[in-house]
């Protein structure tokens, strides 16, 4: 007879009202996602992408932070070195998704693969935070995750298209503060992850190394250097703890 593990997560449950709850939980973060999506669309317009290219990128790539970084360093002439550097930077920005999606396994792991893998394409930082907070409060209805993620994706597509159309008309996005969307979004995403002053040492190390590399090397290598420094510092803090 199989024994029950009290530490196991409860089996996923599906309720019709999970769709409504998921949409309701995501409403507070939609204004920020709209601004972010418009910034990405405007960046695509500045780099000369067509409306079709912009729509396809936001539907299939759907990785706002790395998209915005990639568009900011978009090369005029593509060479192997340029493509490799672009790939390394975007992979570094997206590396966090390895841990984000792994954290969803105890909840979504019992679902059929044809449901899980398409849904993982819709995982975003805000959607993940909403899902994990709902889960931490005892919720188990997986439709909350699916509904919130799908709504964010739909709003993202619409706002990126609007940003593209407006971006063609905006000669200098910095005049309207569009260039500040990404750092503000990053800063806002850090707030729910605060775990006390000790954990902040890794953030400080990452920021200090990133600023130093930006001053000495230039370009976007400060993203890679800051991420590595923060990871090493965080690992050392965990070991000592």
C-alpha positions as CSV (number, residue, x, y, z in Angstrom):
1,X,0.0,0.0,0.0
2,X,1.4,3.4,-1.0
3,X,1.9,5.8,1.9
4,X,0.9,9.4,1.5
5,X,3.5,12.1,1.8
6,X,2.2,15.1,3.7
7,X,4.7,17.3,2.0
8,X,3.4,16.6,-1.4
9,X,1.5,19.4,-3.2
10,X,-2.2,18.8,-3.5
11,X,-3.3,17.5,-6.9
12,X,-4.3,20.2,-9.4
13,X,-7.9,21.2,-9.4
14,X,-9.9,23.0,-12.1
15,X,-12.7,25.3,-11.4
16,X,-14.7,27.4,-13.8
17,X,-14.2,30.4,-11.5
18,X,-10.5,30.0,-11.8
19,X,-10.6,31.7,-15.2
20,X,-12.3,34.8,-13.7
21,X,-9.9,34.8,-10.7
22,X,-6.9,34.6,-12.8
23,X,-8.0,37.5,-14.9
24,X,-8.9,39.5,-11.8
25,X,-5.5,38.9,-10.2
26,X,-3.6,40.1,-13.2
27,X,-5.4,43.4,-13.6
28,X,-3.1,45.5,-11.3
29,X,0.0,44.7,-13.3
30,X,-1.5,45.3,-16.8
31,X,-0.7,49.1,-16.9
32,X,3.0,48.2,-16.4
33,X,2.9,45.5,-19.0
34,X,1.2,47.8,-21.5
35,X,4.0,50.4,-21.0
36,X,6.6,47.8,-21.3
37,X,5.1,46.3,-24.5
38,X,4.8,49.7,-26.1
39,X,8.5,50.3,-25.4
40,X,9.4,47.0,-27.1
41,X,7.2,47.8,-30.1
42,X,8.7,51.3,-30.4
43,X,12.2,49.9,-30.2
44,X,11.3,47.5,-33.1
45,X,10.1,50.4,-35.2
46,X,13.3,52.3,-34.6
47,X,15.4,49.3,-35.8
48,X,13.4,49.1,-39.0
49,X,11.5,45.9,-38.4
50,X,8.2,45.6,-40.3
51,X,4.9,45.4,-38.5
52,X,4.6,41.7,-39.4
53,X,8.1,41.1,-38.0
54,X,7.2,42.9,-34.8
55,X,4.0,41.0,-34.3
56,X,5.7,37.6,-35.0
57,X,8.5,38.4,-32.6
58,X,6.2,39.3,-29.8
59,X,3.9,36.3,-30.4
60,X,6.7,33.6,-30.7
61,X,9.7,35.0,-28.8
62,X,7.6,36.7,-26.1
63,X,10.5,37.5,-23.7
64,X,10.1,41.2,-23.1
65,X,13.3,42.0,-21.2
66,X,15.6,40.2,-23.6
67,X,13.7,41.5,-26.6
68,X,14.3,45.1,-25.4
69,X,17.9,44.5,-24.7
70,X,18.4,42.8,-28.1
71,X,16.7,45.6,-29.9
72,X,18.9,48.2,-28.2
73,X,22.1,46.4,-29.4
74,X,20.6,45.3,-32.8
75,X,23.5,45.2,-35.2
76,X,23.3,46.9,-38.6
77,X,25.4,44.1,-40.2
78,X,25.1,40.6,-39.0
79,X,28.2,38.6,-38.5
80,X,29.0,35.4,-36.5
81,X,30.5,37.5,-33.7
82,X,27.5,39.9,-33.6
83,X,25.0,37.0,-33.5
84,X,27.0,35.1,-30.9
85,X,27.2,38.2,-28.6
86,X,23.5,38.9,-29.1
87,X,22.7,35.3,-28.2
88,X,24.9,35.4,-25.1
89,X,23.3,38.6,-23.8
90,X,19.7,37.4,-24.4
91,X,20.5,33.9,-22.9
92,X,21.9,35.6,-19.8
93,X,18.8,37.8,-19.4
94,X,16.5,34.8,-19.8
95,X,18.5,32.4,-17.6
96,X,16.2,33.2,-14.7
97,X,13.4,31.3,-16.5
98,X,15.2,28.0,-15.8
99,X,14.4,28.5,-12.1
100,X,11.1,30.1,-12.7
101,X,9.7,27.2,-14.7
102,X,11.3,24.6,-12.4
103,X,9.4,26.2,-9.4
104,X,6.1,25.5,-11.3
105,X,6.8,21.7,-11.5
106,X,5.3,20.7,-8.2
107,X,2.0,22.4,-9.2
108,X,1.8,21.7,-12.9
109,X,3.9,18.5,-13.2
110,X,0.9,16.2,-13.0
111,X,-0.8,17.7,-16.0
112,X,-0.5,16.2,-19.5
113,X,2.5,17.3,-21.4
114,X,0.4,18.8,-24.2
115,X,-1.0,21.2,-21.7
116,X,2.2,22.0,-19.8
117,X,4.7,22.8,-22.6
118,X,2.5,25.3,-24.5
119,X,1.7,27.0,-21.2
120,X,5.4,27.4,-20.4
121,X,5.7,29.6,-23.5
122,X,3.4,32.1,-21.7
123,X,5.4,32.2,-18.5
124,X,6.4,35.8,-17.5
125,X,7.8,37.3,-14.3
126,X,4.5,39.0,-13.3
127,X,2.4,36.0,-14.2
128,X,4.8,33.7,-12.2
129,X,4.6,36.0,-9.2
130,X,0.8,36.0,-9.3
131,X,0.7,32.2,-9.7
132,X,3.1,31.6,-6.8
133,X,1.4,34.0,-4.5
134,X,-1.9,32.3,-5.2
135,X,-0.3,28.9,-4.7
136,X,1.3,30.0,-1.4
137,X,-2.1,31.1,-0.1
138,X,-3.4,27.6,-0.6
139,X,-4.8,27.8,-4.1
140,X,-4.5,24.8,-6.5
141,X,-6.7,25.6,-9.5
142,X,-4.4,25.6,-12.5
143,X,-6.8,27.6,-14.6
144,X,-5.8,30.6,-12.5
145,X,-2.3,30.3,-13.9
146,X,-3.5,29.6,-17.5
147,X,-6.0,32.5,-17.5
148,X,-3.6,35.1,-16.1
149,X,-0.8,34.1,-18.4
150,X,-3.0,34.1,-21.5
151,X,-4.4,37.5,-20.6
152,X,-0.9,39.0,-20.1
153,X,0.1,37.5,-23.5
154,X,-2.9,39.0,-25.3
155,X,-2.3,42.5,-23.7
156,X,1.4,42.2,-24.6
157,X,0.6,41.7,-28.3
158,X,-1.8,44.6,-28.4
159,X,0.5,47.0,-26.6
160,X,3.6,46.0,-28.6
161,X,1.6,46.6,-31.8
162,X,0.4,50.0,-30.5
163,X,4.0,50.9,-29.5
164,X,5.3,50.0,-33.0
165,X,2.7,52.2,-34.7
166,X,3.4,55.1,-32.3
167,X,7.2,54.4,-32.4
168,X,7.2,55.3,-36.1
169,X,6.0,58.7,-35.1
170,X,8.3,59.3,-32.2
171,X,11.7,60.4,-33.2
172,X,13.2,60.5,-29.7
173,X,11.6,58.0,-27.3
174,X,13.9,59.4,-24.4
175,X,12.0,62.6,-24.6
176,X,8.9,60.8,-23.3
177,X,10.8,58.5,-20.9
178,X,10.2,55.3,-22.8
179,X,13.8,54.4,-22.3
180,X,13.2,54.2,-18.5
181,X,10.5,51.5,-18.8
182,X,13.0,48.6,-18.5
183,X,15.0,49.7,-15.5
184,X,11.8,50.7,-13.7
185,X,10.2,47.3,-14.5
186,X,13.3,45.5,-13.2
187,X,13.3,47.5,-10.0
188,X,9.6,46.8,-9.4
189,X,10.1,43.1,-9.9
190,X,12.8,43.0,-7.2
191,X,10.4,44.2,-4.5
192,X,8.5,40.9,-4.0
193,X,11.8,39.0,-3.9
194,X,13.1,41.0,-0.9
195,X,14.3,38.5,1.8
196,X,16.1,40.9,4.2
197,X,19.4,42.8,4.3
198,X,21.6,39.7,4.1
199,X,20.2,38.7,0.8
200,X,20.6,42.2,-0.5
201,X,24.4,41.7,-0.5
202,X,24.1,39.7,-3.7
203,X,22.1,42.5,-5.3
204,X,24.7,45.0,-4.3
205,X,27.5,42.9,-5.7
206,X,25.7,42.5,-9.0
207,X,25.0,46.2,-9.3
208,X,28.5,47.2,-8.3
209,X,30.1,44.9,-10.8
210,X,27.7,45.9,-13.6
211,X,28.4,49.6,-13.1
212,X,32.2,48.9,-13.1
213,X,32.1,46.9,-16.3
214,X,29.8,49.5,-17.9
215,X,32.4,52.2,-17.2
216,X,35.5,50.1,-18.2
217,X,34.2,48.0,-21.1
218,X,31.0,49.6,-22.3
219,X,28.4,47.9,-24.4
220,X,26.0,45.4,-22.8
221,X,28.6,43.1,-21.2
222,X,27.7,44.6,-17.9
223,X,24.5,42.5,-17.9
224,X,26.6,39.3,-18.2
225,X,29.1,40.4,-15.6
226,X,26.5,41.6,-13.1
227,X,24.5,38.4,-13.4
228,X,27.6,36.2,-12.8
229,X,28.7,38.4,-9.8
230,X,25.2,38.3,-8.3
231,X,25.0,34.5,-8.7
232,X,28.4,33.9,-7.1
233,X,27.6,36.2,-4.2
234,X,24.2,34.6,-3.7
235,X,25.7,31.2,-3.7
236,X,28.4,32.1,-1.1
237,X,25.7,33.7,1.1
238,X,23.6,30.5,1.0
239,X,26.6,28.3,1.8
240,X,27.4,30.4,4.9
241,X,23.8,30.4,6.0
